[in-house]
């Protein structure tokens, strides 16, 4: 058993005065050390599916196709990859799930320091780009960093390797990091260091960014409303000098900035037009009789920058995971959450106003039932939840897993055989867009997985309504059970908190689930200005070396 001690950092939730993350909470975290990185080696790249982007519209319109794609992504993320070093006293397999080899904040700090410090002073002062070959060399050096530490002579290393003789200790080599970045994401973040610093030192990013108009877009959406019902469509981003024109055989109202903002146009049975620039919303209403019509909207959007606080968008092979680790000793048990149709309906109708709450009962799963690790300090932890974000789509593929004692029900009923071992005890939800594009509440699962169909129906908002995907362990803030991942992360790179996103219905409607910006400063990543605060880390390093020749 290992004897090496590691420091514990308690990471608070979004309700803390200085939140550790904007939309998730984790119980404990340990940084992956230099010696562990030598064992792991370079992080295993995420093998992205290059065909997903072409199928994006189909995924938006079909919950079944969406879940199939998400399970495929989960299988790639969980695939075992071998360690870089042999463990003489461990019988094997000497592997980690792919995501558990990915980089954490300490890795990124070491790599950036190694790549940035040798640069010529003129390049450092100008905050010029790090040459590609230098950045590649720094990532290749990172697994060997421990060899340069005087505190790690050869005998200590041999003793450390020999101490890893159980599977939970091997899994613990990946440690308890809250956030881990696939190589594609990690490299892009470091290559974008100057962009991040410029945004950190500048004005807060606006939600709407004007620009030269792009090609006009014509959209059509079927609208079926019961008597006295209404539905909101949008937002539509309009460039200067351009307009929005909406038509439906029903009452229309066009508003600015938010669905309840200033009224720009009202019509009934004839086109409703409004001028840009700005963000416009269209509300279709039914009077005392039902409405079955089609909403037609023509608008011209500005050519706005997508990732102004990075060196462009993340590459297709970028991926990020966020983990929730819970102590597995000292009488600590895992709280249980009911994600069946009945459980979700109870949350929606309960006094907690859409909160997951503390759970109903607890369980004490062993290492054969839940992914479990032993840290360097000898502490045992369980992984209760894992967010998975992959950049195979423009607005990312959002997948989240949570442990369950009834894993083959509701959100685990369609789990493919490729998800094997301990991972068969995790359920999953996924989303690809702000709005739900599947008109079938059951997602097409009514015949083969009726309890999954019922659970999906319980959270289905109607076609065009805000999508849903929420993890009972990772989501925090009032109304946390009514979220969709993408809505929160659209604000990545801003100073908004989870509380502000969830509790500002006038500015951020539907618990923050709807798209309200055409400016995604950090391409949906919170890592730059929250959580790992990478922009601040990069800035401090750059400023420190400004006076060094």
C-alpha angles and dihedrals in degrees: 000000000000121000099186112118124223129194118248121224117196108216116204129214130250091275092066117103089244103032120209091211137006103231109010140053131208129190102217139001136191122189115240103250129222091254092051090049089055089054092047096041122200113347116267111250118241108250098223122202104242092197096062097083092058088053095047096111091049091051091051090053099044127054090192094054089043093053092046090054091046094051088050090053090048090053090054092047093049097043110127115247124189124252118248093236132052119242107214097199098041116091093211171194091186096198141119130205106266094249091053090064093057125111127272131196093277090054091051091048093052093045094048093048091049093050100039105043097063093051117113112269092243091057092046092050091048090048087230124176119284107242112254094237091051092051091047090050091051092054090048090050095050096082089053096049092101090060089067094055116100089207090067110063118174096263093054089051092050091049091049094051091047091053092065100089105137132062095240088055091050090050087049090063086081087055130201104299117162095212128024127184127212113231092259092056095040094051093047092051093053094042087054095054096121093048091052093049092049091054092045090054095042138067121300111272117259120236092227122046120187124213146144111322119258126207116309114259126214116199130183125197128179111234123201115174133174119228112295092006125130136191132200123222127191158344099235114187112213126197125223112282092016132102145207121234119191129182135181136146089253141062114301132194123184117199135184128241096348136022087257095041131110113321113246099175142359124195141160118203096343135076119291114208134190133176129234162251104096147038118311132189129198121213118195115199137190123209122205093319130061120261127220109176145116127260113217118192128182118188142152118223129202121253094248126181112258104204107016094164093053135052090265129302123330114268121257093258093056114120136165132193129198118198137199112209121189128195111257098198142060092052094303114151135184116259114232126228127196110227096171120117090263092049093049092047090051091052091050092048098037132102092255090076097229099326122141090220125194096309135250110276130331140253135206105213120185130224091272090060105037132030103266133181139183112222126220088265091057095253119141121226137178128215106229098171143011129193113207120197119183126181097219089115131049091248093032130248108270116206127166130186130199132182120248136179087218098047099162095059131088108335093019098046096096097044109142123232090249088075096077142166119015090350091072086078094067129091125210144206127183142187136185104184144032092245128051107244099181111096090196109085091201092055088228093294098112095105103040104025109024097169090053088048090052093049092049090048090053091061099033111119097192123267109308094021123116114291122239136222121141134166115217092213105039103040118088137176132064109310092019094150090065101065139107107202095233094066093059096042094052084079093055109138094033130097096246118128129215090252091055092048095048098038104043104083093162095058101020107033129198095029089305094300099122124084109256102164140054091195114082100177097186098026093253095312121130091187095093100057103014141029101017092017090214095171091058092047091051093046093051091052093048094048092048091060098042092099097041114102 
